[in-house]
């Protein structure tokens, strides 16, 4: 089961409105390397892990990824909440506004909606864990791209935090993969 | 509230700020400097302690799932869970509820 706590994994105090960055950062919610896909991927795959520890590792990382979704959505909210219609128009966000107002919607930076085709669950533990490692690397790369696109410290620091989590998760998946490969 | 950490782990504050409790896994990106926003009052300070503890417990827990014989890390984690429960209860009683029952980390 899941239990929500009323605090974020990492504090966010974004002072400057930045619609361009909001448009890019949303991909880490609903894009192909995003946190929603990560959470659903590990959650779905966890049921097929052959040990209690393996299943728990995937489920616990899935829960953490859900909390990262909360961070990404809060970042987008703080970046856009004070935007005017004219500002949305000037940043090519008016189509998104038409569909969703200032609501948060899982999409990539082009506005394409989240799709479960971003994730796999093959029933093969080594194939799934290989995908998980690749997914963590892709998410790390995307966070690096996002960091490169801004000079706002209020954004860079939480993005650095999230990038580092991908590195830790990669290592834990790799350890589990090696254990299963060796035959437990 | 901080405990002494061993050779393999950052202290709790540094690990939290970096997003990684494990010295051998830490991977810096370019010359960017990590950090958390400035804490402005006592409530925020207590909440930050709770967030740091929550983060560290989770990070150590993930580690123990692939290193099940590492009793030292499990013992450190248990001490952090005790501290977390204490701070969580204090915040719920003195400031506001952090979950729907003001309950404990399990």
Interface residues (C-beta under 8 A of the other chain):
Chain A: X3 X4 X5 X6 X7 X8 X9 X10 X11 X12 X13 X53 X54 X56 X57 X60 X61 X64 X144 X147 X153 X154 X156 X157 X160 X161 X162 X163 X164 X165 X167 X168 X169 X171 X172 X175 X176 X179
Chain B: X17 X18 X19 X20 X22 X25 X26 X27 X29 X32 X34 X35 X36 X37 X47 X48 X50 X51 X54 X55 X58 X59 X61 X62 X63 X65 X66 X67 X68 X96 X97 X98 X99 X100
